[in-house]
Amino acid sequence: MQQQKTNKLDNFAIGMLAGFILPVLVFFAVYFIGESGTSFSNYVGNLMYLQALVKLGSLCVFANSAVFMLFIKLKYDKTARGVLGATILYAIAVMISQVF
């Protein structure tokens, strides 16, 4: 049986880390591009007042799908599983926030 070369980036923990960090980076990018004139606390407060914080957060998590597909294409299955796991945890958090 032939041994497959393992890549250091094909790791579940790296996928979870990427899956958790990317939506936060997208959220800050949206803030800096769109509303950099207001303070961050006012920005988040306005989103909460408009009940748009969870919606914007969900859109930020959507960026994980691109990273997931990239890791699948590169055949980094363990890393893709980590990104998917982080996305599922974000989805659970959104569902819980909708209830309360």
N, C-alpha and C positions, 0 to 999 in steps of 0.2 A: 504494500500500500504506500502511496506517495504522500509525503508530508506537505501540507500547505504552509507557505510562508505566512506568518502572522505579522500584522502591521500594528505598530504601537497606537495608532489612532483608532483602531477597531476595538473599542473598549466601551462598555456600558456606562461607566462613570463619566467618561468624556461626553457621551451623548446626553446624559442627564444634565450635565453642566451647561452644554450648549443649548439644550432645550429650555433651561431656566433663565439663562442670561440673555438670549436673543430677544425674547419679547420685552424685557426691561430696556434693552438698548433701542428697540423700535419705539417704545413709549417715550423715551427721552428724545429720540430723533424727531418724533411728531411734535413734542413740546418745543424744541429748539427751532424747528422750521416754521411752525405755525404761530406760537404764542410766546416768543422769547421776550416780549415787552412786559409781560406780567410775571410776578413772582411764581415760583413753582407751587408754593402752598396755595396761593389764590387760584392757580390753574386747576389743581386737584380739587379744591373746594368748589369751584364752578362746575367741574365735571360731576361731582357728587350731587350738587344742587339740581343739575339738569338730568340726573340719573343716567349719565352717559359714561361713567367711569368703567363699569363692567363691560359695556359695549365696546369701548375703545380697547380695553384690556383683551377682549376676545379677538378683536382684529389684530392686535399685536401678536397674539399667540398663533394666528394664521401664518405668520412668517415661518413658523416651525415646519410647515408642510414643505416649503422649498428646501430647507436644510435636510429634512427627512428624505426627500426624493434625491438630493445630491448624494447622501450617504448610501442609499440603495443603489444608485447608478455606479458608485465607486466600489460596490460590493463590501461595504463596511456594515455588515448586518447587525453586529452588537451595538455599534454606535447609533444606528438607526433605531434600534429598540429603545435605547436610552432617550432619544429625542421623543419617540412616541410615548414613553412612560411619563416624561415631563409634561407633554401635551395633555395626557389623560389627567394628570394631577391638577393642571390648570383648569381643565374642564370641570372636574369635581369641585374645585374652589369656586368657580363661576356658578355652578348649580346651587351650592350651599349659600352663596351670597344672594342669589335670587330668592331663596326661601326666607331669609332673614332680612 
